[in-house]
Amino acid sequence: MKRLNKINTAAALMMGLMALSSCTDGQDWSVDSAFDRLFGTQDITVTPFDTKAAVAFGKTPNTTSYQVEVSTDSLYLDDVSSTSIVQTFTSSPDTIRGLMGETKYYLRMRSLADGKNPSRWVYYESTSGNHYFTTKAEQIFHEVTADDYDESNITVSWDASKEVTSLVLLQGDNTVQTVTLTDEQKAAGTYTFTGLNPTTTYVIEIYNGASRRGSLTVTTAAAMPAASYRYTLPESTTTISQQLIDELAATAKERAGSETNYSLTIGIPAGMTVDLVGTDAETGDPAAIKLPDGMTINFFGLSGGDVPVINIPKALNMAGTHSAITFEHLKLVDKGSNYLINQSAACTVDEVKFTDCEGTGFKNAFFRLQGSESKVINKLKIDNCIFHDMCAGYSFIHVDASKGAGVVKNISISNTTIYNVAVTGKMFIYSRNTDMESIAIDHLTMYNSIGNNQYLIDFDKNGQGAKSLTISNSLFTKSADGAVANKGIRQSGTTTYDNVYYTSDFVMPLSGASAFDGTADDVFTDPANGNFTLKGTIIRLGVGDPRWIPTE
């Protein structure tokens, strides 16, 4: 019985279809116009930028244009949203504009033609399966230059044509300040943060509502070193004279309440060039500046523009006793002195220090102790400096006083570049027959230096040396002409190497360092013109002055 019912049902269905077909002309089937639409495009790819995205897609037959809709919502409604960005493309690829940086967007598109129904919406899907793309970070800030910050202030500027509402100042993960921008500040496209801490790294972000439109990282300048008296040179100053030094020392003594333990910091404005020189009372000729006995002195270059320059017509005289003599954030230039320091008179100095300096031109030596009077320097420190084109006569550090009459007990050199130094002169460090306590060299880059058949470091031939001599994280490249393969370091003690490399064109023996297969031209970007930015595989070794190590 069940089988009979199935047969009757099938027959009835067939008879119904025959009746319908009889209402048409032959096989001319009717079509519902709602399904007569264009094909939807395929293979949509999106390349996001900051405020725009490039869209590529496959074209479809009989299509004259393509409607593209982009929105921060998921575009699940059939109608175009009033909050979406909608553009019409006629070719592939094309660009959709007016986006916000660092924002997630959904995209769909459909084919259009006059007199035809549009295709169904085709939704973008990334190769990883996401149905959205994210724009890149926008950057409407202008670059911050040395003129834009000092030890307590940072001025930022941006493209004033862009819509913005606020600035945020952060230190690490902490919000220090949020600024709601006024109409005047928006129109000017600039704002100054004040009351900041020196040598502190800040992140500054700019927003339009909740959308970030730019980010900067800025480190404030160092503050002038503390001292009994801190003095900033007037902009009109051309010379730091003996008279000025003596007057400032008198004020420092008074404020310290001491004749033998007082300090002075001289701040030199950015962009200034001054001579450090006295005058011979009898002849009127240039004379060496003599530092007043008992005084600690800091020569300090102020930030906010070009690095200040100190010209040296006569070498500085350190006679007497000094706790410290320091130079920071300065360019030091030989203007006839042949030395920065060429000390023969007796002195005792706890520390001579150079930080963030450039030195150039000193014809004979940068630092020298000579003569028979007692000269003791406990510490000579060099950090974050560049020295070049100097020392054609003697060594970079040259101690050739009578045996034991001149000594630098400890030398520390770090994060520093040496190039075109002692090409026709003598050693990098020389201590004639006089022991030292330590030499520590770390993150040094050396290029085209120490030629003329000399040693790199030399204590002369009578068995002296440093109790500790260490070289670490350093890169030695291209020996100067005249360098020889049998002269490296001459001293009685042992040299300790840690992560030290030399290129194939560095010929001095450094037993314990590692050979790198390549020349200076293979590891530096443009060494002949002073650009020692590392390139290639050596970057991963972390050697040399850090300023030249790029982030991969």
C-alpha positions as CSV (number, residue, x, y, z in Angstrom):
1,M,0.0,0.0,0.0
2,K,2.8,2.5,0.8
3,R,4.5,1.8,-2.5
4,L,1.3,2.5,-4.4
5,N,1.0,5.9,-2.7
6,K,4.5,6.9,-3.8
7,I,3.8,6.0,-7.4
8,N,0.6,8.0,-7.4
9,T,2.4,11.0,-5.9
10,A,5.2,11.0,-8.5
11,A,2.6,10.8,-11.3
12,A,0.7,13.7,-10.1
13,L,3.9,15.8,-9.9
14,M,4.8,14.9,-13.5
15,M,1.3,15.9,-14.7
16,G,1.6,19.3,-13.0
17,L,4.9,20.1,-14.6
18,M,3.5,19.2,-18.1
19,A,0.7,21.5,-17.5
20,L,3.0,24.4,-16.6
21,S,5.2,23.8,-19.6
22,S,2.3,24.1,-21.9
23,C,2.0,27.8,-20.9
24,T,5.4,28.7,-22.4
25,D,6.7,28.9,-26.0
26,G,8.7,25.7,-26.4
27,Q,11.6,25.7,-24.0
28,D,11.6,29.5,-23.3
29,W,11.7,29.3,-19.5
30,S,10.8,32.5,-17.5
31,V,13.5,34.0,-15.1
32,D,13.0,35.9,-11.9
33,S,14.6,39.3,-12.5
34,A,15.8,39.5,-8.9
35,F,18.4,36.8,-9.7
36,D,19.6,38.5,-12.9
37,R,22.7,40.3,-11.4
38,L,26.4,40.9,-12.2
39,F,29.1,38.6,-11.0
40,G,30.9,39.6,-7.8
41,T,34.6,40.3,-7.9
42,Q,37.1,37.8,-6.5
43,D,40.7,37.8,-5.1
44,I,40.5,41.1,-3.2
45,T,43.8,42.1,-1.7
46,V,44.5,45.1,0.6
47,T,47.8,46.8,1.3
48,P,47.3,49.2,4.2
49,F,49.2,52.4,4.9
50,D,48.5,55.0,7.6
51,T,45.5,56.9,6.2
52,K,44.9,55.0,3.1
53,A,44.8,51.4,1.7
54,A,45.6,50.1,-1.8
55,V,42.9,47.7,-3.0
56,A,43.4,45.2,-5.9
57,F,40.8,42.8,-7.2
58,G,39.7,40.8,-10.2
59,K,37.5,42.5,-12.8
60,T,34.1,41.0,-13.7
61,P,32.2,40.8,-17.1
62,N,29.9,43.6,-18.2
63,T,30.9,45.8,-15.2
64,T,31.5,49.5,-15.5
65,S,32.5,50.3,-11.9
66,Y,33.0,48.8,-8.4
67,Q,31.5,50.2,-5.2
68,V,33.9,49.8,-2.3
69,E,32.7,50.2,1.3
70,V,35.1,50.4,4.3
71,S,33.9,50.6,7.9
72,T,35.1,50.0,11.4
73,D,32.0,47.8,11.9
74,S,31.6,44.4,10.3
75,L,29.4,45.5,7.4
76,Y,26.7,42.8,8.0
77,L,23.8,45.0,6.8
78,D,22.8,45.0,3.1
79,D,22.5,48.8,3.0
80,V,25.5,51.1,2.9
81,S,26.1,52.5,6.3
82,S,26.1,56.3,6.7
83,T,29.3,56.0,8.9
84,S,31.2,54.1,6.2
85,I,33.7,55.4,3.7
86,V,32.4,54.6,0.2
87,Q,34.3,55.1,-3.0
88,T,33.8,54.0,-6.6
89,F,36.7,52.3,-8.5
90,T,36.9,51.7,-12.2
91,S,40.3,50.1,-12.3
92,S,42.5,47.8,-10.2
93,P,44.4,48.6,-8.1
94,D,43.0,51.8,-6.7
95,T,43.2,53.5,-3.3
96,I,40.7,54.2,-0.6
97,R,41.5,57.3,1.4
98,G,40.4,59.1,4.5
99,L,41.2,56.2,6.9
100,M,42.6,56.6,10.5
101,G,46.0,55.2,11.5
102,E,46.3,52.1,13.7
103,T,42.6,51.2,13.1
104,K,40.9,47.9,12.2
105,Y,38.7,48.1,9.1
106,Y,36.3,45.8,7.3
107,L,35.9,46.0,3.5
108,R,33.4,44.8,1.0
109,M,32.8,45.6,-2.7
110,R,30.3,44.9,-5.5
111,S,30.1,45.2,-9.2
112,L,27.9,47.9,-10.9
113,A,26.6,48.7,-14.4
114,D,23.8,50.8,-15.8
115,G,20.6,48.8,-16.3
116,K,21.8,45.8,-14.4
117,N,21.4,44.7,-10.8
118,P,24.6,45.0,-8.7
119,S,26.4,41.9,-7.7
120,R,26.2,40.6,-4.2
121,W,28.6,42.1,-1.7
122,V,32.0,40.3,-1.7
123,Y,33.8,40.6,1.7
124,Y,37.5,41.0,2.1
125,E,39.4,38.1,3.7
126,S,43.1,38.1,4.4
127,T,45.4,35.2,3.7
128,S,45.4,34.5,7.4
129,G,41.6,34.3,7.5
130,N,40.9,37.6,9.1
131,H,37.9,39.6,7.7
132,Y,39.6,42.9,8.4
133,F,42.9,44.8,7.8
134,T,44.6,47.2,10.2
135,T,46.2,50.5,9.0
136,K,49.7,51.4,10.0
137,A,50.6,54.0,12.6
138,E,50.2,57.5,11.4
139,Q,52.9,60.1,11.9
140,I,51.9,63.7,11.6
141,F,54.6,65.0,14.0
142,H,57.6,66.8,12.5
143,E,61.1,65.6,13.5
144,V,62.4,66.9,16.8
145,T,65.8,68.6,16.3
146,A,68.4,69.7,18.8
147,D,66.8,73.2,18.8
148,D,63.5,71.7,20.1
149,Y,64.6,70.5,23.6
150,D,66.8,71.2,26.5
151,E,67.2,69.7,30.0
152,S,63.6,70.6,31.1
153,N,61.6,71.4,28.0
154,I,60.5,69.7,24.8
155,T,58.7,71.5,21.9
156,V,56.8,69.4,19.4
157,S,55.2,70.4,16.1
158,W,52.9,68.7,13.7
159,D,51.0,69.2,10.4
160,A,48.5,71.8,11.4
161,S,46.2,70.8,8.5
162,K,45.4,67.5,10.3
163,E,42.5,67.2,12.8
164,V,43.8,66.8,16.4
165,T,42.4,67.1,19.8
166,S,45.1,66.2,22.4
167,L,48.6,65.4,23.4
168,V,49.8,62.7,25.9
169,L,53.2,62.7,27.6
170,L,54.3,59.4,28.9
171,Q,57.4,58.1,30.8
172,G,57.6,54.4,30.4
173,D,54.0,53.1,31.0
174,N,53.0,56.0,33.1
175,T,51.0,59.0,31.8
176,V,52.7,62.2,33.0
177,Q,50.5,64.7,31.4
178,T,47.4,64.9,29.0
179,V,46.9,68.2,27.1
180,T,43.6,69.2,25.5
181,L,44.7,71.4,22.7
182,T,43.2,74.9,22.2
183,D,42.1,76.2,18.8
184,E,45.1,78.5,18.8
185,Q,47.5,75.6,19.5
186,K,45.9,73.5,16.8
187,A,46.2,76.3,14.3
188,A,49.9,76.8,15.2
189,G,50.6,73.1,15.2
190,T,53.0,73.3,18.1
191,Y,53.2,72.8,21.9
192,T,55.9,73.0,24.5
193,F,56.1,70.6,27.5
194,T,57.9,72.3,30.4
195,G,59.2,71.3,33.9
196,L,60.6,68.0,32.7
197,N,63.5,66.0,34.2
198,P,66.9,66.1,32.6
199,T,68.3,63.0,30.8
200,T,64.9,61.4,30.8
201,T,63.2,59.6,27.9
202,Y,59.6,60.6,27.2
203,V,57.1,59.4,24.6
204,I,54.7,62.0,23.2
205,E,51.5,60.9,21.4
206,I,49.1,63.1,19.5
207,Y,45.4,62.1,19.1
208,N,42.2,63.0,17.3
209,G,39.7,61.8,19.7
210,A,40.6,58.1,20.4
211,S,42.7,57.8,17.2
212,R,46.4,58.2,17.6
213,R,48.0,60.2,14.8
214,G,51.6,60.2,15.7
215,S,54.3,59.3,18.3
216,L,57.7,60.6,19.2
217,T,60.4,59.5,21.6
218,V,62.6,62.3,23.0
219,T,65.3,62.3,25.7
220,T,65.9,65.6,27.4
221,A,69.4,67.0,27.7
222,A,71.7,66.6,30.6
223,A,71.5,69.3,33.3
224,M,74.5,71.4,33.9
225,P,76.7,69.6,36.5
226,A,76.3,70.7,40.1
227,A,78.9,73.1,41.3
228,S,79.6,75.8,43.9
229,Y,79.0,78.2,41.0
230,R,77.2,77.6,37.7
231,Y,77.7,80.2,35.1
232,T,76.3,80.4,31.6
233,L,78.4,82.4,29.1
234,P,76.6,85.4,27.5
235,E,75.7,84.9,23.9
236,S,78.2,87.6,22.9
237,T,81.2,85.8,24.5
238,T,84.1,85.0,22.1
239,T,86.8,84.0,24.6
240,I,87.0,82.2,27.9
241,S,90.0,84.2,29.2
242,Q,92.2,83.8,32.2
243,Q,90.6,86.9,33.6
244,L,87.1,85.4,33.3
245,I,88.3,82.0,34.8
246,D,89.9,83.8,37.8
247,E,86.8,85.9,38.4
248,L,84.5,82.9,38.2
249,A,86.8,80.9,40.5
250,A,86.7,83.7,43.1
251,T,82.9,83.6,43.1
252,A,83.0,79.8,43.4
253,K,85.4,80.0,46.4
254,E,83.1,82.4,48.1
255,R,80.0,80.3,47.6
256,A,81.8,77.1,48.7
257,G,83.4,78.8,51.7
258,S,86.6,77.0,50.8
259,E,89.9,78.0,49.3
260,T,90.9,74.4,48.4
261,N,87.7,72.6,47.6
262,Y,85.4,74.5,45.3
263,S,83.8,73.9,41.9
264,L,82.8,75.8,38.8
265,T,80.6,74.8,35.8
266,I,80.7,76.9,32.7
267,G,77.7,76.4,30.5
268,I,78.4,77.2,26.8
269,P,75.3,77.9,24.8
270,A,74.4,75.8,21.8
271,G,75.8,77.1,18.5
272,M,78.5,79.2,20.2
273,T,82.2,79.1,19.3
274,V,84.7,80.3,21.9
275,D,88.5,80.4,22.3
276,L,89.9,78.9,25.6
277,V,93.0,81.1,25.9
278,G,94.8,83.6,28.1
279,T,97.1,86.5,27.2
280,D,100.8,86.8,28.1
281,A,101.0,90.0,30.2
282,E,104.4,91.0,28.8
283,T,104.1,90.2,25.1
284,G,100.3,90.1,24.5
285,D,100.7,86.7,22.8
286,P,98.2,83.9,23.4
287,A,99.0,82.0,26.7
288,A,97.7,78.8,28.2
289,I,94.8,79.0,30.6
290,K,96.0,78.0,34.1
291,L,93.2,76.4,36.2
292,P,93.1,77.9,39.7
293,D,94.5,75.5,42.3
294,G,91.9,73.5,44.2
295,M,89.2,74.0,41.7
296,T,87.0,71.4,40.0
297,I,85.9,72.7,36.6
298,N,83.3,71.5,34.2
299,F,83.1,72.8,30.6
300,F,79.6,72.0,29.6
301,G,77.9,72.4,26.2
302,L,74.3,73.3,26.5
303,S,71.7,71.6,24.3
304,G,69.2,73.4,22.0
305,G,71.1,73.7,18.8
306,D,74.5,72.9,17.3
307,V,77.1,71.5,19.6
308,P,79.2,74.3,21.0
309,V,82.8,74.6,19.9
310,I,85.9,75.3,22.0
311,N,89.0,76.3,20.1
312,I,92.3,75.6,21.8
313,P,95.0,78.1,20.8
314,K,97.2,77.0,23.8
315,A,97.1,73.7,25.7
316,L,95.3,73.8,29.0
317,N,97.5,74.0,32.2
318,M,96.3,71.7,35.0
319,A,99.0,72.7,37.5
320,G,98.0,72.3,41.1
321,T,95.4,70.0,42.7
322,H,92.0,69.4,41.2
323,S,89.3,66.9,42.0
324,A,88.0,66.8,38.4
325,I,88.4,68.5,35.0
326,T,85.6,67.6,32.7
327,F,84.4,68.4,29.2
328,E,80.9,67.4,28.1
329,H,78.8,67.8,24.9
330,L,81.5,69.9,23.1
331,K,83.6,70.0,20.0
332,L,87.2,70.6,20.8
333,V,89.4,71.9,18.0
334,D,93.1,72.6,17.8
335,K,93.7,76.2,16.8
336,G,97.5,76.2,17.1
337,S,98.0,74.4,20.4
338,N,99.1,71.0,18.9
339,Y,97.7,69.5,22.2
340,L,94.6,69.8,24.3
341,I,96.8,69.0,27.4
342,N,100.6,69.0,27.3
343,Q,101.4,69.0,31.0
344,S,104.9,69.5,32.3
345,A,104.2,71.4,35.6
346,A,103.4,69.4,38.7
347,C,99.8,68.4,39.2
348,T,97.5,66.0,41.0
349,V,94.1,65.4,39.4
350,D,91.7,62.8,40.5
351,E,89.8,62.6,37.3
352,V,90.0,64.1,33.7
353,K,86.8,63.2,31.8
354,F,85.5,63.6,28.3
355,T,81.8,62.8,27.7
356,D,79.9,63.2,24.4
357,C,82.7,65.1,22.8
358,E,84.3,65.4,19.4
359,G,88.0,66.2,19.1
360,T,89.8,67.0,16.0
361,G,93.0,68.5,14.7
362,F,95.4,68.2,17.6
363,K,98.6,67.9,15.7
364,N,100.9,66.2,18.2
365,A,98.8,64.5,20.9
366,F,95.4,64.9,22.5
367,F,96.6,64.3,26.1
368,R,100.3,64.4,27.1
369,L,102.3,64.3,30.3
370,Q,106.0,65.3,29.9
371,G,109.0,66.7,31.9
372,S,110.5,65.8,35.3
373,E,108.0,67.3,37.8
374,S,105.5,65.0,39.4
375,K,102.2,64.6,37.6
376,V,99.5,62.1,38.8
377,I,96.2,61.6,37.1
378,N,94.2,58.9,38.9
379,K,91.5,58.5,36.2
380,L,91.3,59.5,32.6
381,K,87.8,58.7,31.3
382,I,86.5,58.9,27.7
383,D,82.9,58.0,26.9
384,N,80.6,58.5,23.9
385,C,83.2,60.5,22.0
386,I,84.6,60.7,18.4
387,F,88.3,61.6,17.8
388,H,89.6,62.0,14.3
389,D,92.3,63.6,12.1
390,M,94.9,64.2,14.8
391,C,98.2,63.1,16.4
392,A,100.6,63.2,13.5
393,G,103.5,63.6,15.9
394,Y,102.9,61.7,19.1
395,S,100.3,59.3,20.5
396,F,96.6,59.9,21.2
397,I,97.4,59.5,25.0
398,H,101.2,60.1,25.3
399,V,103.0,59.8,28.7
400,D,106.7,60.4,28.2
401,A,107.6,62.2,31.4
402,S,110.8,61.1,33.2
403,K,110.2,57.6,34.6
404,G,107.7,57.8,37.3
405,A,107.4,61.6,37.1
406,G,104.1,61.3,35.0
407,V,101.5,58.7,35.4
408,V,97.9,58.1,34.4
409,K,96.9,55.3,36.8
410,N,93.6,54.3,35.1
411,I,92.3,54.8,31.6
412,S,88.7,54.0,30.6
413,I,87.6,54.4,27.0
414,S,84.0,53.4,26.1
415,N,81.4,53.9,23.3
416,T,84.0,55.8,21.3
417,T,85.2,56.1,17.7
418,I,88.8,56.7,16.7
419,Y,89.7,57.3,13.0
420,N,92.6,58.9,11.2
421,V,94.5,59.1,14.5
422,A,98.3,58.8,14.7
423,V,98.5,57.8,11.0
424,T,102.1,59.2,10.9
425,G,102.5,59.6,14.6
426,K,103.0,57.0,17.3
427,M,100.7,54.9,19.6
428,F,97.1,54.9,20.6
429,I,98.3,54.8,24.3
430,Y,101.9,55.2,25.3
431,S,103.3,55.1,28.8
432,R,107.1,55.2,28.7
433,N,108.6,52.7,31.2
434,T,105.8,53.6,33.7
435,D,103.3,51.1,35.2
436,M,99.6,51.7,35.3
437,E,96.8,50.1,37.4
438,S,94.3,49.6,34.5
439,I,93.3,50.1,30.9
440,A,89.7,49.3,30.1
441,I,88.5,49.6,26.5
442,D,84.9,48.8,25.7
443,H,82.8,49.3,22.5
444,L,85.6,51.0,20.6
445,T,85.5,51.5,16.8
446,M,88.9,52.1,15.2
447,Y,89.7,52.9,11.6
448,N,92.8,54.0,9.7
449,S,94.8,54.7,12.8
450,I,98.2,53.9,14.3
451,G,100.7,53.6,11.4
452,N,104.4,54.5,11.1
453,N,105.7,51.1,12.4
454,Q,104.3,51.7,15.9
455,Y,102.6,49.7,18.6
456,L,98.9,50.0,19.4
457,I,99.6,50.2,23.1
458,D,103.1,50.5,24.4
459,F,104.8,50.6,27.8
460,D,108.2,50.6,26.2
461,K,110.9,47.9,26.5
462,N,111.8,47.7,30.2
463,G,109.0,45.5,31.4
464,Q,106.3,47.9,32.6
465,G,102.6,47.4,32.0
466,A,99.1,47.7,33.4
467,K,98.0,45.4,36.2
468,S,94.7,45.0,34.3
469,L,94.3,45.5,30.5
470,T,90.9,44.5,29.1
471,I,89.4,45.1,25.6
472,S,85.8,44.1,25.0
473,N,83.0,44.5,22.4
474,S,85.4,46.4,20.1
475,L,86.1,46.5,16.4
476,F,89.5,47.3,14.9
477,T,89.6,48.0,11.1
478,K,92.0,49.1,8.4
479,S,95.4,49.8,9.9
480,A,97.0,53.1,8.7
481,D,99.8,52.9,6.1
482,G,103.0,51.8,7.7
483,A,101.5,49.6,10.3
484,V,103.3,46.3,10.8
485,A,102.2,42.8,11.6
486,N,104.7,42.2,14.5
487,K,103.6,45.2,16.7
488,G,100.4,45.1,18.7
489,I,100.5,45.6,22.5
490,R,103.8,45.7,24.3
491,Q,103.5,45.4,28.1
492,S,104.5,43.0,30.8
493,G,101.0,41.8,31.7
494,T,98.3,39.9,29.9
495,T,95.6,41.5,27.7
496,T,92.1,40.1,28.2
497,Y,89.8,40.1,25.1
498,D,86.1,39.6,25.2
499,N,84.0,39.8,21.9
500,V,86.7,41.7,20.0
501,Y,87.1,41.5,16.3
502,Y,89.5,42.8,13.6
503,T,89.0,43.0,9.9
504,S,91.4,41.5,7.3
505,D,92.9,44.9,6.6
506,F,93.9,45.5,10.3
507,V,97.4,44.1,10.4
508,M,98.5,44.6,14.1
509,P,98.5,41.4,16.1
510,L,95.7,41.1,18.7
511,S,96.3,37.7,20.2
512,G,93.0,36.7,21.7
513,A,90.7,38.7,19.4
514,S,88.8,37.2,16.5
515,A,89.4,37.6,12.8
516,F,86.5,38.8,10.7
517,D,86.4,37.8,7.1
518,G,86.1,41.1,5.4
519,T,87.7,44.6,5.1
520,A,86.5,47.9,6.6
521,D,84.6,48.6,3.4
522,D,82.8,45.3,3.9
523,V,81.6,46.2,7.4
524,F,81.0,50.0,7.3
525,T,78.6,52.0,5.2
526,D,81.1,54.7,4.1
527,P,84.2,54.7,6.3
528,A,86.3,57.1,4.1
529,N,83.7,59.8,4.8
530,G,83.3,59.0,8.5
531,N,80.2,56.9,8.3
532,F,80.9,53.7,10.3
533,T,77.3,52.4,10.4
534,L,77.7,48.6,10.4
535,K,76.3,46.5,7.5
536,G,76.0,42.8,7.0
537,T,76.4,40.0,9.4
538,I,78.8,41.8,11.7
539,I,75.8,43.8,13.1
540,R,74.8,40.8,15.1
541,L,78.1,40.6,16.9
542,G,77.4,43.8,18.9
543,V,80.9,45.2,18.5
544,G,82.2,48.8,18.2
545,D,80.8,52.2,19.1
546,P,77.1,51.6,19.7
547,R,76.2,54.7,17.7
548,W,77.0,52.8,14.6
549,I,75.1,49.6,15.3
550,P,71.8,49.7,13.5
551,T,68.6,48.0,14.7
552,E,68.0,45.1,12.4
